[in-house]
Amino acid sequence: MTTSTETVSAAAAEPGSAKGSDFARLSRRIAAEGLMRRRPGYYAVRLSLVATAFLGAWVAFALVGDSWWQLAVAAFMALAFGQAALVMHDLAHRQIFSRRRPSEIWGRLFGNLGVGMSYGWWMNKHTRHHANPNHEELDPDVAPDILVWSQEQARAARGIPRFIGRVQGWIFFPLLTLEGFNLHVASFRALRSTPMKRRGLEGVLLTAHVLIYLGVLFTVLSPGKAVAFVLVHQALFGVYLGCCFAPNHKGMPTLKGDDRPDFLRRQVLTSRNVTGSVFKDIALGGLNYQIEHHLFPSMPTPHLRRAAPIVKQYCAEVGVPYHETGLFASWGEAVRHLHTVGVPIRQEPRS
C-alpha cells in the first residue's frame, strides 16, 4: 500500500465524499446495532482484573524479597502497568463513564498514581492526535522529535533526529526500551508547559508514584537489584506499550499543510487494523481495531470487534481503502517505513 500524501488527497476528492455525509451514514448503521451503548459489566470485570494483576505484582514482589527472581516479577509488572495504561486510555475517551469527573478521577488513579504517567498531559496530546492523525504539523505523534516520520522531515532534520534517522528502522524496537522512562519524564515536564486541569493534583500524584515506587524497591532490594528491577521493568513496559501503539499509524499515509480529507477518510486512510484472536484484543487493549476506534473513540472496547466488519463493508461501498494485516506484518510495515524515511539522510555524504 502506498504511503504518499497524494493518495490521501485524491481519495478525499472522489465523488460522494462530501464532508460528514459518508460518516453520518456509517454512524447511523453503527448506532442501529447498539454498538455505542456502554458496557458497565464488562468494564467492572476488566478494571477489577487489571487492579488485581497490578496489586498482585506488588504482593509477589513482597513475597519474593531480596532475590534476583525479582526480575521475573519486574517482567510481569511491566504487563500490569501496560494494562493499567490501556485502561487509562479508555477512561480518557469516556468509554467507561459518560461523565467527565469520574473519568478524570479514575484516569489519574490509574495513570498518575498507578503508572506514573500524567493523565492531563497524555489526554491533551492524544486529543490532538485523534483530531488530525498522521498530519505532520498537527499530530504530536508524528512530530520530528527523536525519530522522523517522512522524507521531508528527514531532509530538514538536525541533531539527534538526523543522527538516529540514518538507522531508525533498525533500532526502532531497541529504542522502545526507553519509552517507559520517556513517558515519566515527559509527564513531569508537561507540568510546567502543557495546559491541563488540576495541575497541582497531577504533580502530587506523579511525585507520590515515584517516591512510593523507588522507596519500596530500595527498601526491599539491595541497590544493585533495585536498579536492575527498574531497568527491566521500565524497559519492558516501554516495549509493551510501543508494540501496542506502533501498528496503529506508523507507515500509513501522512498529511501536510491543507491536506484535510473529510472525517471518514482522514481517520480510515491513516489507520491500520491488526487482525487476530480475542487474546490479541485483550493484549492490545482493543487498539488493534484502530480504524473503528478512530471513527468512534467513545465506543466501548468489546464492541470494536463487532463494528469492524460493518466499517469494512461500508468503506468498500464508498471506495475508501481499509487496511488490515497481522501483528508481525504491521510491525514490519512500520519498520520498513522508518527505514525508507531515512533514505535522504543516508544518501547525503557525512561531514
N, C-alpha and C positions, 0 to 999 in steps of 0.2 A: 504493500500500500504506500503510495507516495505521501510525503510529509511536507509538501510545499504549501506556502500560504496561498498561492494562486488557486489551488484546488478548493480550498475553503471558500474563497471569494466567488468562484464560479458556481459552486453548489448553491450559494446563497442567492444567486441571481436567477436561478431557474424559475420557471413559471410555477405559480401555486405556493410560493414561499413568502407571501405577504406577512408582515410582522405580526406574530402572535396567532395567526389564524390556524396554522398547522398544529401548533402546540395546544391550542384551545380544543381542537377536535380530539387530540390524543388524551388530553386531560379529562375530557368527558368520558372516554372509554375507561380510563383508569378508575375514575370515581364511581362509575356504574358497577364495577367489580368489587367495590368496597375496600380498595387497597390503600386508601388514605386513613382508614379508621385506626385508632390507636390500639395497641396490644398490651394492656397493663399486666395481664397474666404472664405473657412471655417475658416482659422486662422485669417483673418481680423475680422470676426464676433466674434470669440472666444476671441481674445485679447481685442476687444472693450468691450465685455460683462464683462470680468474679471476686466478690468480697471474701468468700470462703477461701478461694485459692490465694488471694493476697495475704489474708491473715494466716492461712496455713503455711505459707512460705516462711513467715516470721516465727511461727511455732517450731517449724523444722529447724530453723536457724538456732533457736534457743536450745533445742534438744541435742543437736549435733555438737555444739560448743566449739572450743578452740581446736579445730581439726581442718586438714586440707580437703576433707569431704565437703566442706562448705562451698567449694567451687561448684559442686553439683547443685547445691541449694541456690547459688547465685544464678545458675542457668534457668532453674525453674522460676525464680523470682523475676527474671527478665521477661518470661512469658506472662506472668501475672501482671507485671507493670504494663506490658503491651496491651493486654486485655482491658486493664483499667483505663488506659489512654483511649482505646476504641469506644469504651462506654462514655467517656467524656465527649468524644466526637458526636455520639448520638444525642447526648444531652444538649450540646450546643445547637444542634439542628432541631431541637424540640420534638424529637421523635418519641420521647418518653412522657414528658409533661407538656400540656398545652400552654401553661402559664410560664412566664419568664422567670419569676422569683424561684420556684423550686428547681428549675433547670439550672439557674446560676448557683444556688446553694450546693446542689449535688455535684455540679460541674467543678466547683472549686474544691470540694472534698476529694473527689476522685483525681482531679488534675493537680492543683497546687499542693495540697497536703499529702495526697497519696503517692503521686508520681513525681512531684517537683517540677511541674510544667504549668506555666501561667494560663489559666482559662481565658482571661481577658485578652492577653496578647495573641493566643492562638485563635480565638474567635474573630478578632479583628483581621488577622492575616487570612484566615480561611474564608471569611465572608467575601473579601476582595478576590480571592481565587475563584470562588463559585460564580461571582458576577462576570468574570472575564477569564475563563480557563485558557491557559496557554497563550495569553496575549503578552507579548514580550515587554510592553510598557505598563501594563495594568495588573498583571498577575504576579504577586510577590514570589510565587513558587518557581517562576522561570526567570527571575532577575539574575543577572550575571554576578554572583557572589563568589563562591568557590569554584563552581562549575559554570560552563557556558552552554546555552541550550540551542543556539542557532549559529550558522556560519557568520552571520553579520555580527553577532556578539563576539565570536572568536576573533574576527578581524580587529575589533575595537578593544579587545582585552589587553589589560596591562597587569603587571604584578603577579600575584598568586594565581588568579584565574588563567592568565596566559601561560604560566609555568605548568600548571596542572592540566590545562586544556590539551596539551600535546598527547597526554596519556590517559585522559579522564575515563575513556571507555574501559581501559584495562584495570584501573584502580577504583572503579565506582563502588563495588561491594566492599573492598577493604576500607574505603572512606566511610562507609556506613557505621563502622565500629566507633566512629567519633560522633555520630549523630545524637546519641543519648546525652553525651556531655554538652553538645551544642544546644540542645533543647533547654537544658538547665541554665546555661549561660545566657542564651537569648531571652529567657523568661525574666531573669534579673535585669538585664539591660533594658528590656521593654518598660520596666517600672519607671524609668527616667524619661522616656520619649513617646511611648505608644499611648494614644488615647484609650482609656479604659475606666470603667466604673469601679468604685471601691478599691482604688489603687493601694491604700494603706492595708486593707484586709488581704489583698493579693500578696503584698510583700510580707506580711506577718506569717501567712500560711506557707509561703515558699521558704522563709527562713526557718520556720518550725520543722519543715520537712528535712532540710539539710542538717540541722542540729540533732534531730532525733536519729536520722539515718546514720550519720557519721558517729554520733555518740554511742549508739548501740553497737556498731561494728567495732569501734576501737575499745569498747569496754569488754566485749566478749572475746575478741580475737587479738592475737599478737599483732603488732604493727605491720609486719610483712604479709600476714594472711589477710588483714583488713584491706590493705592496698590491693592485693590480688583479687579479693572479693569485689571491690569497687570496679576494677578494670574489667573483669569477666562479666559482671552484672550489667554495667552500663554499655559495654561493647555489644553484648548480645541483645540488649534492649534496643539499641540503635539499629542493629541489623534487622531485628524483627519488624520494627515499625517501617524501616526503609523497604523491606520486602513486601509489606502490605501496600505502601503508597506508590512505589516506583512503577508498578504495572499500569497505573491508572491513566496517566497522561504522557509519560516520558516516551518520546519517539512518535507521538501523534502530531498532526499539523499544528503549527504555531501561527499566531496572528500578529500584525503590526499596524500601528497608525490607525487609519479609519476603517480597517477591515473589521466590520462588526456585523456578521450574519445575524439573522433572526434568532430568537432564543433557542428554538429546537435545534437548529443546525449548529449554533455556537456550542451547545453542550454535547451533542452527539458526535460531531466530527472531530472534536478534540479529546474524546474519551475512548477508553478501551475496556471491554469486559473480559473477565477471566472465567473460562468455563471450568466446571468440576462438580464435585460432590458436596453434600451438606457439610461434611467435615471441613472442606475448604471454605465454605460460607462462614463457619464458626471461627476458623483460624484467621481469616482476613476481615472479620467483623462486618461482612456484607459489602465491603468495598470492592469486591470482585464484580459486583453489579454497578460499576461506576457510571455507566450511561444512565441507568434508571435513577441512581442516587442524585446525579446532577440535574436531571429533569424534575425530580420530585424529592428535594432534600429532606423534607419532613416525613417522608414515607417510612413507617417502621421497618426495620431491617428484615424481619421474616417475610414481608410482602414483596421484597425486591425480586426474589426468585420467581414469584408468580407474575410480576409485572414484565419481566424480561421478554417472554415470547410475544406479549401484546405490543410492546415497544418495537421489537424487531420486525414484526409483521407490518406495523404501521409505517416504519421507516422504509420498508420495501415498497409500500403503496405510494409514498410521496417521493421516492427516488433519493433517499438520503443514505449514504453508506453507513453500515452498522458493523463495527469491527469487534470481533471477539476471538480469543485464542486461549491456549493453555497457559498455565502459570509459568513454566520454564520458558516457553516460547515468548511470553510477554517480557520476561527479564531479558531475553536475548534481543528482542526488538529495541528495548530501552538502551542496552549497552551498545548495540551496533549504531544507533542514532548518535549517542555520545561520541563514539569513535569517529563517525563521519563528520560531525560538527567540528572536530579538532583538525580537520584537513588543512584549512588556511594557515593555522599556526605551524603545523608540521612542514608545510611547503616553503615557509619563509626560512632563509638562512639564519642560523644562530649568530648572534652578535658576539 
